Structure formats: structure tokens, C-alpha cells
Amino acid sequence: MFRDGSLIPYLTAGDPDRQSTLNFLLSLDEYAGAIELGIPFSDPIADGKTIQESHYRALKNGFKLRDAFWIVKEFRKHSSTPIVLMTYYNPIYRTGIRNFLSEAKASGVDGILVVDLPVFHAQEFTEVAKEEGIKTVFLAAPNTPDERLKIIDEMTTGFVYLVSLYGTTGAREEIPKTAYDLLRRAKRICKNKVAVGFGVSKREHVISLLKEGANGVVVGSALVKIIGKYGGEATELLKKKVEELLGI
């Protein structure tokens, strides 16, 4: 779904507005192996303060689900870089699994990660996703047992997203040992590509995770924090941050 050694930026759709999000995507496109686009939700329990606040800003500014599909559709006029929607299950449930995935596919979405949908409850979702041609991405945490990690890999058709730490998203000074332990286990067990996220904010984080065998590295809060400070004027600063992370 993405080339090895990829940086995968995460942005929240509609923060601060849908046109700005589109501008950000286009500016980061040349650096990204894939892009994660978060769907704002009123109770983003897996996210830390930085991304929670981005969800609230987008919702306060009138974000609707159709705006996320508009962003992807407009982005597709310029780029074929894979887009993975990152969402909670509630918007899918309210829209209907088939309707949500069908509209996602029509707009140009490649994959979807449902943060709060465990693999053991995801059969209907994965079956419809397969029918609609949408790849599925599932999370694995440091305390995920080997047997469950194997099931996650089997249910995944996109890539396995390895959560580097216990707790919520957010930039960290150091990547914990648990991340590398999980990465080594995943590389032994998983047939799919693996990407590591949560806490990545520095060039040395990216280098060490790729060196340890990650196929991709997800960076979210470090970028969203810039948007929170500069709003629609954040484009060049986002590019500068990504170039810093890639050592360009």
C-alpha cells in the first residue's frame, strides 16, 4: 500500500477548514508514501490532547463527513498517493457500513482504519470493505499477544499499524522500548507491511524505527500541533517539519 521507508503524515480533515486541509495534503504529497486523514469525532478517546483539539476545532468550524470525501475527491485530481481514512466507528454506524465505504471508494479513498473496532467484531466491516475495494488497517499495541497479532495480520489487507506506546497519541521525546519489542515481534509474525505511529516527532525516531524494520512511520501530532498554532497559514511550516523528519 506504500513503499518501504515511507513517512505517513496524519492530518485531521477540516482543521481549520476543508480547503486548508486540501492545501496541506497537496503540499505534503511529494514526501508521503501514504497519507492518513482523520475524521473528526466528538469523543476521540484514542487521541491525545493535540489531535483531540484538532477534532474539536474542525467540528466547531462546521465539519461534516461529506467534507472529508470532498477533500479526497479534490486531492485525487492531482495525486494518486494512497489515502487512509482514520475514524471511529460511530460515523460509519450512523451512515451505514455499505454507504460509508461506497462513498469513500467513490471519492478515491484507498484504505480505512477504524480506531475502536476490534478485529473480533469486524467481520461484517471487512467483508463489505473487500467488496467495495477498500483496504483495511488494524491496530496492534505493545501488549497484543502473538496469537492476536497473527489474527490482526490476517484481517488486514492494507498494513498493520503498530502503536508504539501505551496510552494516547501525542509527540514524545523518546520512542519507548516497547515499540521496538512490538516491531520485532510484528516483523516475525506479520505478512503485511507494518507502520509504527504514536509519539514519533523527531528525525532520530524515524531513522531508528526504519532501521529496526518498520516499513513506514506515521507522524501526526507533531504536524497537527503546527496547524493548531498557525491555522491555514501552516503550509510551509508543515513542509519544513516533514523535510526535517526525512533529513532533506
C-alpha angles and dihedrals in degrees: 000000000000135000120264115269093031129158110218112200120205121210131173112239113242097017105160091348138325097261092052090049090053090049090051092050092050092048093051096040097096091056099044130092086191135345129228115213115195122216108222113243131182095232108034096174097171093055130085126230097280096055093036088058091050089055091050093048092052094047092046089053091056103265116178128186090249088063091065091053090047091053092052093045091052092045090054090063087068109025146030095202108136115261120205117192114218111202147147118249097249097078089049093048092048093048095039123252095255095044093047096048094042092053091044091054093046090054093051104262114156103191144002136215117196105199098202100036111102117210091243090063098038104082097106091044094050093047092054091043090055091050091050094046096245118141118228127226123194132191128239123191132205090261095049107124119234093250093053090045088056091052091048089053091049092051093047120090097171114037138310113254110215114205105217098209148014113271135024136332120281141121114279134193092229136023106236125238089247089070093058092044090053092045092053091049092047093050088054096047109028126081092190125076115269130218125192122218143160116077101020109138109135139063091242090056091055093046095049095047094048090046090053090055109271111149091208141005124219120215118188121137094045089060098037089053089061091051090049090057102038105024115193090357092066098093100102093040090053090052091048091051093050091047088051091051091050094044094240 
